[in-house]
């Protein structure tokens, strides 16, 4: 399965939220509304796919491996 990088937006009572994420190609459709799975295995509804970045596609293994890179970067850069 291939993934595309997308910008998502959601309107809440406190304002507009933006989020960058990788979505499976079948869900990466500009203008569509999607649900995101939460950490407690629930669903967060109402996210709009605002931008689907073209030319950037990676397979599931690459996206999963890179999703944890920030943990290593913080260990070496935080004081």
C-alpha positions in Angstrom: 0.0 0.0 0.0 1.3 3.5 -0.9 1.0 6.6 1.3 0.8 10.3 0.4 1.6 13.2 2.6 -1.4 15.4 3.2 -2.5 18.6 5.1 -5.7 18.1 7.1 -7.8 20.7 8.7 -10.6 20.5 11.3 -12.9 23.2 12.8 -13.3 23.0 16.6 -14.9 25.3 19.1 -11.5 26.8 19.9 -10.6 27.4 16.2 -9.0 25.7 13.2 -6.6 22.9 13.6 -4.0 21.9 11.0 -2.3 18.6 10.9 0.3 17.0 8.5 -0.1 13.3 8.1 0.6 10.4 5.7 -2.6 8.8 4.4 -3.1 5.7 2.3 -3.6 6.7 -1.4 -7.3 5.6 -1.4 -8.1 8.2 1.4 -5.8 10.9 0.1 -8.5 12.8 -1.9 -8.5 16.5 -1.7 -11.8 17.9 -0.3 -12.9 14.7 1.3 -13.7 14.3 5.0 -12.1 11.5 6.9 -11.9 10.0 10.4 -8.5 9.6 12.2 -7.9 6.8 14.6 -7.0 8.0 18.1 -4.4 6.6 20.5 -7.2 4.9 22.6 -8.5 3.2 19.4 -11.5 5.6 19.1 -12.2 7.8 16.0 -11.8 11.5 15.5 -14.3 12.6 12.8 -14.4 15.8 10.7 -10.9 16.1 9.2 -10.9 17.6 5.7 -8.1 16.7 3.3 -7.0 20.2 2.3 -3.8 19.4 0.3 -2.5 16.2 -1.2 1.2 16.7 -2.0 2.0 15.4 -5.4 4.9 13.3 -6.4 5.5 12.1 -2.8 4.5 8.4 -2.3 6.1 5.9 0.1 5.2 2.4 1.1 3.8 1.5 4.5 7.1 0.2 5.9 8.9 3.4 5.1 6.2 5.6 6.6 6.0 3.5 9.7 9.8 3.5 10.2 10.1 7.3 9.7 7.2 8.0 12.0 9.4 7.3 15.0 12.5 9.3 13.8 11.5 12.3 15.9 12.3 10.3 19.1 15.9 9.8 18.1 16.3 13.4 16.9 15.1 14.8 20.2 17.6 12.7 22.2 20.5 14.1 20.3 19.3 17.7 20.0 17.6 18.5 23.4 19.7 19.9 26.1 
